[in-house]
Amino acid sequence: MNDISEILRTLLDQYSRVSEMEREFVDMMNNDPQLREDYNMWCEEYGYDPKSGYIDFLDEQLRDRDEFWETLEE
């Protein structure tokens, strides 16, 4: 089983724009039926809508990173 959270974090680290990351992740799912199935299970497990789950997760990750840096600056 693919670790969707880890895949998304890795893509977020690799791409400077969320739109680029999104395009890459969608391409990955289109080319890998197992990844798409794992993603749907991941969405169900964590309560995400499969249409926007990866974007919602990335938004959360970016907020967490921002809060981390803000805390360090204080």
DRENSE-941349 format. One record per residue: y, x, z of N, C-alpha, C in turn. Coordinates in Angstrom, 3 decimals. Last residue first. Example, Ala and Ser with C-alpha at 12.3 -4.5 7.8 and 13.67 -1.06 7.14 Angstrom:
DRENSE-941349
-2.250, 12.850, 7.080, -1.060, 13.670, 7.140, 0.030, 12.900, 7.870
-5.690, 13.190, 7.800, -4.500, 12.300, 7.800, -3.300, 13.200, 7.800
end
This chain:
DRENSE-941349
34.144, 9.268, 16.852, 34.867, 8.856, 18.057, 34.743, 9.863, 19.139
32.484, 10.163, 14.877, 33.899, 10.500, 14.758, 34.670, 10.184, 16.037
30.044, 9.029, 15.531, 30.213, 10.478, 15.651, 31.677, 10.893, 15.634
30.556, 6.364, 14.891, 30.263, 6.727, 16.278, 30.463, 8.226, 16.482
30.780, 6.545, 12.130, 31.928, 6.100, 12.917, 31.762, 6.483, 14.396
28.183, 7.272, 11.448, 29.273, 8.220, 11.229, 30.527, 7.830, 12.029
26.823, 4.897, 12.225, 26.444, 6.186, 12.765, 27.599, 7.180, 12.643
28.024, 2.969, 10.598, 28.183, 2.880, 12.053, 27.835, 4.204, 12.722
27.097, 3.857, 8.099, 28.533, 3.839, 8.388, 28.787, 3.808, 9.893
24.356, 3.437, 8.424, 24.871, 4.797, 8.192, 26.360, 4.874, 8.526
24.299, 0.645, 8.708, 23.803, 1.501, 9.793, 24.331, 2.925, 9.649
25.272, -0.105, 6.189, 26.022, -0.455, 7.402, 25.610, 0.438, 8.568
23.155, 0.865, 4.606, 24.497, 1.426, 4.440, 25.378, 1.112, 5.645
21.059, -0.777, 5.510, 20.967, 0.679, 5.645, 22.346, 1.328, 5.551
21.995, -3.309, 4.746, 21.753, -3.003, 6.160, 21.720, -1.496, 6.393
22.005, -2.955, 1.975, 23.254, -3.264, 2.677, 23.129, -2.939, 4.161
19.256, -2.640, 1.572, 20.173, -1.519, 1.318, 21.517, -1.734, 1.997
18.349, -5.225, 2.197, 17.885, -4.074, 2.967, 18.837, -2.893, 2.796
19.625, -6.670, 0.168, 19.921, -6.969, 1.571, 19.513, -5.801, 2.464
18.354, -5.522, -2.035, 19.804, -5.367, -1.884, 20.208, -5.636, -0.433
15.721, -6.328, -1.618, 16.025, -4.899, -1.655, 17.515, -4.650, -1.493
15.987, -9.194, -1.696, 15.543, -8.471, -0.499, 15.904, -7.003, -0.496
16.560, -10.935, -3.701, 17.648, -10.080, -3.226, 17.256, -9.207, -2.035
14.206, -12.200, -4.408, 15.234, -12.000, -5.437, 16.306, -11.014, -4.998
12.702, -12.475, -2.045, 12.302, -11.474, -3.051, 13.352, -11.217, -4.137
14.403, -12.603, 0.959, 14.178, -13.342, -0.272, 13.816, -12.309, -1.346
12.840, -11.381, 3.954, 13.787, -11.232, 2.856, 13.408, -12.161, 1.708
11.137, -11.187, 6.155, 11.995, -12.355, 6.016, 13.067, -12.236, 4.942
9.249, -9.233, 6.380, 10.546, -8.989, 7.011, 11.547, -10.129, 6.831
7.029, -10.328, 5.006, 6.875, -9.782, 6.358, 8.210, -9.659, 7.088
8.114, -10.972, 2.504, 7.574, -12.022, 3.361, 7.498, -11.555, 4.814
8.768, -8.412, 1.599, 9.806, -9.437, 1.751, 9.334, -10.537, 2.697
6.202, -7.305, 1.510, 7.216, -6.713, 2.386, 8.328, -7.723, 2.651
5.068, -8.842, -0.517, 4.489, -8.901, 0.832, 5.494, -8.373, 1.857
6.682, -7.989, -2.642, 6.675, -9.404, -2.257, 6.101, -9.588, -0.854
5.975, -5.262, -2.682, 7.354, -5.668, -2.412, 7.412, -7.128, -1.956
3.311, -5.398, -3.443, 3.656, -4.849, -2.122, 5.065, -5.257, -1.722
3.693, -6.418, -6.037, 2.932, -7.191, -5.052, 3.259, -6.725, -3.634
5.111, -4.275, -7.153, 5.724, -5.607, -7.101, 5.002, -6.469, -6.066
3.176, -2.253, -6.948, 4.445, -2.112, -6.245, 5.127, -3.474, -6.107
1.266, -3.293, -8.697, 0.934, -3.125, -7.280, 2.203, -2.990, -6.439
2.549, -3.188, -11.208, 2.247, -4.485, -10.595, 1.901, -4.383, -9.104
4.905, -1.292, -12.402, 3.832, -1.117, -11.423, 3.549, -2.446, -10.715
7.085, -1.743, -13.995, 6.049, -0.858, -14.515, 4.841, -0.718, -13.600
8.737, -3.312, -12.475, 8.295, -3.841, -13.770, 7.139, -3.026, -14.340
9.261, -1.577, -10.345, 8.443, -2.775, -10.115, 7.923, -3.362, -11.423
10.863, 0.330, -11.676, 9.625, 0.736, -11.021, 8.710, -0.470, -10.818
13.021, -1.284, -12.451, 12.174, -0.651, -13.470, 10.832, -0.235, -12.879
14.020, -1.858, -9.903, 13.532, -2.956, -10.745, 12.635, -2.401, -11.848
14.791, 0.741, -9.133, 13.776, 0.022, -8.376, 13.187, -1.121, -9.197
16.777, 1.351, -11.068, 15.573, 2.181, -10.951, 14.460, 1.421, -10.229
18.694, -0.620, -10.496, 18.099, -0.544, -11.832, 16.780, 0.234, -11.789
19.366, 0.114, -7.868, 18.789, -1.187, -8.150, 18.069, -1.175, -9.496
20.533, 2.601, -8.290, 19.334, 2.497, -7.486, 18.610, 1.194, -7.775
22.774, 1.823, -9.743, 21.796, 2.739, -10.342, 20.459, 2.656, -9.612
24.057, 0.213, -7.849, 23.643, -0.381, -9.123, 22.613, 0.499, -9.832
24.701, 1.993, -5.839, 23.662, 1.001, -5.568, 23.170, 0.392, -6.880
25.135, 5.399, -6.619, 25.586, 4.016, -6.772, 24.419, 3.060, -6.556
23.843, 7.759, -6.294, 25.156, 7.626, -5.661, 25.691, 6.195, -5.745
20.447, 8.218, -5.467, 21.453, 7.651, -6.364, 22.765, 7.424, -5.628
18.858, 9.285, -3.444, 18.884, 9.914, -4.762, 20.042, 9.457, -5.644
19.046, 7.644, -1.210, 19.448, 9.047, -1.085, 19.621, 9.713, -2.450
17.975, 5.336, -2.290, 19.357, 5.320, -1.811, 19.886, 6.741, -1.658
15.356, 6.138, -2.712, 16.213, 5.839, -3.860, 17.682, 5.839, -3.466
14.589, 6.364, -0.017, 14.557, 7.534, -0.900, 15.450, 7.319, -2.114
14.802, 3.714, 0.836, 15.633, 4.757, 1.462, 15.704, 5.999, 0.575
12.842, 2.527, -0.826, 14.250, 2.140, -0.957, 15.177, 3.174, -0.323
10.538, 3.802, 0.139, 10.912, 3.922, -1.279, 12.395, 3.601, -1.452
10.556, 2.896, 2.794, 10.717, 4.322, 2.510, 11.122, 4.554, 1.053
10.136, 0.149, 2.408, 11.328, 0.625, 3.125, 11.595, 2.093, 2.804
7.626, 0.146, 1.122, 8.827, -0.301, 0.413, 10.096, 0.205, 1.089
5.031, 1.933, 0.823, 5.993, 1.735, 1.910, 7.345, 1.427, 1.271
2.205, 0.514, -0.802, 3.467, 1.239, -0.891, 4.348, 0.921, 0.314
-1.190, 0.838, 0.000, 0.000, 0.000, 0.000, 1.246, 0.878, 0.000
end
